[in-house]
């Protein structure tokens, strides 16, 4: 199997996330403290030196199978550290020699055992995967899943919001608009993901933002928001791209057009669909072509209503506001990534 993994990359991961190293060494991560990395010694540069409880762990890291020369290498480091201890330049603690390799034979294990070396076989791909899994847990926006429910256009929310503002319940709104409770419930769910509505004890209420939003339009029961309302909603979404699955997916739609514009512009629907579905991690959920088409149609409609995109003959163009939104998304994403590393 061919690989292109450097020792430095694995070393970077193990020092950045000691839970992974602790798992490999079968120790408690809270007992591990990094003493030195790539420490220059007489016989070379030592990969990793950790303190585990009252013992120093001398770790030589490889992304290849075991070979005999490693024994001389780690023994040389060991002697150098003993000398530093004699000059009080290193804490005086027992030193345990550990070698990490990607493969070894039973005879290699016996040879290392005779030399007082712990030989550990690990998989670099497992280290890489675990690092991303742990990172994803910290970077919460990577866990945001796109909504499976939606309305065809955002404007369809208007009648429901107006009736909700008058104190209408789910049943009353459903009867008034002659729509099923499932349809109205779906619209209220989308509205909640846009911060227009909140739910408490099975009852829906307008949020403060929702009340402000409705005040920017008229009270006519139709499916068209005013320009002022669309501006207000676009502003909220751009300031809060990670607020919900809906806001994030709208941004993902615009970003998909932005990325594809490098090779195809304007971006045709079929190319946008395939890239968009893949980018939001829904290729295994929305498997059927119809499901992919519907999701792309719905969220591209949202982006067009908010004037983040424009569509002509089923081809998509970026607007000035859309480009601004993409830049804000990238900025916010970078900030979140930096925060997650603290």
C-alpha positions as CSV (number, residue, x, y, z in Angstrom):
1,X,0.0,0.0,0.0
2,X,1.4,3.3,-1.0
3,X,1.1,6.2,1.4
4,X,2.1,9.9,1.4
5,X,2.1,10.5,5.2
6,X,5.0,12.3,6.7
7,X,6.4,11.7,10.2
8,X,5.9,15.4,10.9
9,X,2.2,15.2,10.2
10,X,1.7,12.3,12.6
11,X,3.9,14.1,15.2
12,X,1.9,17.3,14.8
13,X,-1.3,15.4,15.5
14,X,0.1,13.5,18.5
15,X,1.4,16.7,20.1
16,X,-1.8,18.7,19.3
17,X,-4.1,16.0,20.6
18,X,-2.6,13.9,23.3
19,X,-5.7,11.8,23.7
20,X,-4.7,10.0,20.5
21,X,-1.2,9.4,21.8
22,X,-2.6,8.2,25.1
23,X,-4.8,5.7,23.4
24,X,-1.9,4.3,21.4
25,X,0.3,4.1,24.6
26,X,-2.6,2.7,26.6
27,X,-2.3,5.4,29.3
28,X,-4.5,8.1,30.7
29,X,-4.1,11.3,28.7
30,X,-4.3,13.5,31.8
31,X,-1.1,11.9,33.0
32,X,0.8,12.9,29.9
33,X,2.8,16.1,29.7
34,X,5.0,17.1,26.7
35,X,8.6,17.8,27.8
36,X,10.2,18.2,24.4
37,X,9.7,17.7,20.7
38,X,12.5,17.4,18.1
39,X,15.0,17.9,20.9
40,X,18.5,18.2,19.6
41,X,20.9,15.8,21.2
42,X,24.4,14.6,20.4
43,X,23.2,11.6,18.4
44,X,20.4,13.4,16.6
45,X,16.9,15.0,17.0
46,X,14.7,13.2,19.4
47,X,11.1,13.0,18.2
48,X,9.0,13.1,21.4
49,X,9.8,13.2,25.1
50,X,6.8,13.0,27.5
51,X,6.5,12.8,31.2
52,X,4.0,10.1,32.3
53,X,3.4,10.3,36.0
54,X,7.0,9.8,37.4
55,X,8.5,8.4,34.2
56,X,10.0,9.9,31.1
57,X,8.7,8.4,27.8
58,X,11.3,8.6,25.1
59,X,9.3,8.1,21.9
60,X,10.8,7.4,18.4
61,X,8.1,7.8,15.8
62,X,8.2,6.1,12.3
63,X,5.7,5.8,9.5
64,X,7.5,2.7,8.1
65,X,7.8,-0.9,9.3
66,X,10.4,-1.7,11.9
67,X,14.1,-1.9,10.9
68,X,17.0,-2.9,13.1
69,X,18.8,0.5,12.9
70,X,16.0,2.0,15.0
71,X,17.5,0.3,18.0
72,X,20.8,2.0,17.7
73,X,19.0,5.3,17.1
74,X,16.8,5.2,20.2
75,X,19.6,3.8,22.4
76,X,21.7,6.8,21.3
77,X,19.0,9.2,22.4
78,X,18.6,7.3,25.7
79,X,22.4,7.6,26.5
80,X,22.2,11.4,25.6
81,X,19.3,11.9,28.0
82,X,21.1,10.0,30.8
83,X,24.0,12.3,30.3
84,X,21.7,15.4,30.5
85,X,20.3,14.1,33.8
86,X,23.8,13.7,35.2
87,X,24.3,17.4,34.5
88,X,20.9,18.3,36.1
89,X,19.7,19.5,32.7
90,X,16.8,17.1,32.6
91,X,14.5,15.9,35.4
92,X,15.9,12.8,37.0
93,X,13.2,10.2,36.3
94,X,13.3,6.7,34.9
95,X,13.4,6.7,31.1
96,X,11.2,4.3,29.1
97,X,12.1,3.7,25.5
98,X,9.2,3.4,23.0
99,X,9.3,2.9,19.3
100,X,6.1,3.4,17.1
101,X,6.1,1.7,13.7
102,X,3.5,0.8,11.1
103,X,4.5,-2.9,11.0
104,X,6.7,-5.5,12.8
105,X,7.4,-9.2,12.9
106,X,7.3,-11.3,16.1
107,X,11.1,-11.5,15.9
108,X,11.2,-7.6,15.9
109,X,9.2,-7.6,19.1
110,X,11.6,-10.0,20.8
111,X,14.6,-8.0,19.7
112,X,13.2,-4.8,21.1
113,X,12.2,-6.6,24.3
114,X,15.8,-7.7,24.8
115,X,16.9,-4.1,24.4
116,X,14.4,-2.7,26.9
117,X,12.3,-1.1,24.2
118,X,8.5,-1.1,23.9
119,X,7.6,-1.7,20.3
120,X,4.2,-0.4,19.3
121,X,2.5,-1.0,15.9
122,X,0.0,1.6,14.9
123,X,-1.9,2.7,11.8
124,X,-1.2,6.3,10.6
125,X,-4.6,6.4,8.9
126,X,-6.2,5.7,12.3
127,X,-4.4,8.7,13.7
128,X,-5.5,10.9,10.9
129,X,-9.1,9.8,11.2
130,X,-9.2,10.1,15.0
131,X,-7.7,13.6,14.7
132,X,-10.5,14.8,12.4
133,X,-13.2,13.1,14.5
134,X,-12.0,14.9,17.6
135,X,-11.6,18.2,15.7
136,X,-15.2,17.8,14.3
137,X,-16.5,17.5,17.9
138,X,-14.9,20.8,18.8
139,X,-15.8,22.6,15.5
140,X,-19.5,22.4,16.0
141,X,-20.4,23.8,12.5
142,X,-19.0,20.7,10.9
143,X,-21.7,18.8,12.7
144,X,-24.5,21.0,11.4
145,X,-26.8,18.8,9.2
146,X,-28.8,20.3,6.4
147,X,-32.5,20.3,6.9
148,X,-34.5,17.5,5.3
149,X,-37.7,19.6,5.5
150,X,-38.4,22.9,3.7
151,X,-40.8,25.0,1.8
152,X,-40.4,25.7,-1.8
153,X,-40.0,29.4,-1.3
154,X,-39.5,31.5,1.8
155,X,-42.4,33.7,0.8
156,X,-44.8,30.9,1.5
157,X,-44.0,31.5,5.2
158,X,-45.7,34.9,5.2
159,X,-49.4,33.8,5.6
160,X,-48.5,31.4,8.4
161,X,-46.5,34.1,10.2
162,X,-49.3,36.7,9.8
163,X,-51.9,34.4,11.3
164,X,-49.5,33.3,14.1
165,X,-49.0,37.0,14.9
166,X,-52.8,37.2,15.5
167,X,-52.6,34.4,18.0
168,X,-53.5,31.6,15.7
169,X,-52.7,28.0,16.8
170,X,-51.4,25.3,14.5
171,X,-54.9,23.9,14.1
172,X,-56.4,27.3,13.4
173,X,-53.8,28.3,10.9
174,X,-54.1,25.0,9.2
175,X,-57.9,25.4,8.9
176,X,-57.7,29.1,7.8
177,X,-55.1,28.4,5.0
178,X,-56.7,25.0,4.1
179,X,-53.4,23.3,4.5
180,X,-52.6,20.1,6.5
181,X,-51.1,20.5,10.0
182,X,-48.0,18.8,8.7
183,X,-47.5,21.4,6.0
184,X,-48.1,24.3,8.5
185,X,-45.8,22.6,11.1
186,X,-43.2,22.3,8.4
187,X,-43.4,26.0,7.6
188,X,-43.2,26.9,11.3
189,X,-40.1,24.7,11.7
190,X,-38.4,26.5,8.8
191,X,-39.4,29.8,10.4
192,X,-37.9,28.8,13.7
193,X,-34.6,28.0,11.9
194,X,-34.6,31.5,10.6
195,X,-35.2,32.9,14.1
196,X,-38.7,34.2,13.2
197,X,-40.5,31.8,15.5
198,X,-39.9,29.9,18.7
199,X,-41.7,27.0,20.3
200,X,-42.7,26.6,23.9
201,X,-44.7,23.7,25.3
202,X,-46.0,22.7,21.8
203,X,-47.1,26.3,21.0
204,X,-45.4,28.6,18.5
205,X,-44.7,32.3,19.1
206,X,-43.1,35.0,17.1
207,X,-39.6,36.0,18.3
208,X,-38.6,39.6,18.8
209,X,-36.9,39.4,15.5
210,X,-40.0,37.8,13.9
211,X,-42.1,40.7,15.2
212,X,-39.7,43.2,13.8
213,X,-39.6,41.3,10.5
214,X,-43.4,41.4,10.1
215,X,-43.5,45.1,10.9
216,X,-41.3,45.7,7.8
217,X,-44.0,44.4,5.5
218,X,-47.8,44.6,4.9
219,X,-50.5,42.5,6.3
220,X,-51.8,41.1,3.0
221,X,-52.1,37.3,3.1
222,X,-50.0,36.5,0.1
223,X,-46.7,34.7,-0.5
224,X,-44.4,37.7,-1.1
225,X,-42.2,39.3,1.4
226,X,-41.3,43.0,1.0
227,X,-37.8,44.1,0.0
228,X,-37.3,45.5,3.5
229,X,-38.2,42.1,5.0
230,X,-35.8,40.3,2.6
231,X,-33.1,42.7,3.4
232,X,-33.6,42.2,7.2
233,X,-33.6,38.4,6.8
234,X,-30.5,38.4,4.6
235,X,-28.7,40.6,7.2
236,X,-29.6,38.2,10.0
237,X,-28.4,35.2,8.0
238,X,-25.1,36.8,7.0
239,X,-24.5,37.8,10.7
240,X,-25.5,34.3,11.9
241,X,-24.4,31.7,9.3
242,X,-24.3,28.9,11.9
243,X,-27.6,29.7,13.6
244,X,-29.3,26.7,12.2
245,X,-29.2,24.0,9.5
246,X,-31.3,26.2,7.2
247,X,-29.0,29.3,7.5
248,X,-25.9,27.2,7.1
249,X,-27.3,25.3,4.1
250,X,-28.3,28.6,2.4
251,X,-24.7,29.7,2.7
252,X,-23.5,26.4,1.5
253,X,-25.6,26.8,-1.6
254,X,-24.1,30.2,-2.3
255,X,-20.6,29.0,-1.6
256,X,-21.1,26.1,-4.0
257,X,-21.9,28.5,-6.8
258,X,-18.8,30.5,-5.8
259,X,-16.5,27.5,-6.0
260,X,-17.9,26.1,-9.2
261,X,-17.7,29.6,-10.9
262,X,-14.0,29.0,-11.3
263,X,-14.6,26.5,-14.0
264,X,-18.2,27.1,-15.1
265,X,-20.0,30.4,-15.1
266,X,-22.8,30.9,-15.0
267,X,-23.2,27.6,-13.0
268,X,-25.7,25.2,-14.6
269,X,-28.2,23.5,-12.3
270,X,-27.0,19.9,-12.7
271,X,-23.4,20.8,-11.8
272,X,-24.5,22.8,-8.9
273,X,-26.8,20.0,-7.7
274,X,-24.0,17.4,-7.6
275,X,-21.5,19.6,-5.9
276,X,-24.0,21.1,-3.4
277,X,-25.3,17.7,-2.2
278,X,-21.8,16.5,-1.8
279,X,-20.6,19.6,0.1
280,X,-23.3,19.4,2.7
281,X,-22.7,15.7,3.3
282,X,-26.1,14.5,2.0
283,X,-25.0,12.3,-0.8
284,X,-25.8,9.2,1.2
285,X,-29.1,10.6,2.5
286,X,-30.5,12.1,-0.6
287,X,-29.6,9.3,-2.9
288,X,-32.4,9.5,-5.5
289,X,-32.1,12.0,-8.3
290,X,-35.5,13.5,-7.4
291,X,-34.4,14.2,-3.8
292,X,-31.2,15.8,-5.0
293,X,-33.1,18.0,-7.5
294,X,-35.7,19.0,-4.9
295,X,-33.2,20.0,-2.2
296,X,-31.1,22.0,-4.7
297,X,-34.2,23.6,-6.1
298,X,-35.5,24.7,-2.6
299,X,-32.3,26.1,-1.3
300,X,-31.3,27.8,-4.5
301,X,-34.8,29.4,-4.3
302,X,-34.0,30.7,-0.8
303,X,-30.7,32.1,-2.0
304,X,-32.3,33.8,-5.0
305,X,-35.2,35.2,-2.8
306,X,-32.6,36.7,-0.5
307,X,-30.7,38.1,-3.6
308,X,-27.6,36.2,-2.8
309,X,-27.9,34.5,-6.2
310,X,-29.7,35.2,-9.4
311,X,-31.0,32.5,-11.8
312,X,-31.5,32.8,-15.6
313,X,-32.5,29.8,-17.7
314,X,-31.6,27.4,-14.9
315,X,-28.1,28.9,-14.6
316,X,-26.9,30.6,-11.5
317,X,-25.0,33.9,-11.1
318,X,-23.4,35.4,-8.0
319,X,-24.7,38.8,-6.8
320,X,-22.6,41.4,-5.0
321,X,-24.5,40.4,-1.8
322,X,-23.8,36.8,-2.5
323,X,-20.0,37.4,-2.8
324,X,-20.1,39.4,0.4
325,X,-22.0,36.5,2.1
326,X,-19.4,34.0,1.0
327,X,-16.5,36.1,2.4
328,X,-18.4,36.5,5.7
329,X,-18.9,32.8,5.9
330,X,-15.3,32.1,5.3
331,X,-14.3,34.6,7.9
332,X,-16.7,33.2,10.5
333,X,-15.6,29.7,9.7
334,X,-12.0,30.7,10.3
335,X,-12.8,32.3,13.6
336,X,-14.7,29.2,14.7
337,X,-11.8,27.0,13.7
338,X,-9.3,29.1,15.6
339,X,-11.6,29.1,18.7
340,X,-11.9,25.4,18.6
341,X,-8.1,25.0,18.8
342,X,-7.8,26.9,22.0
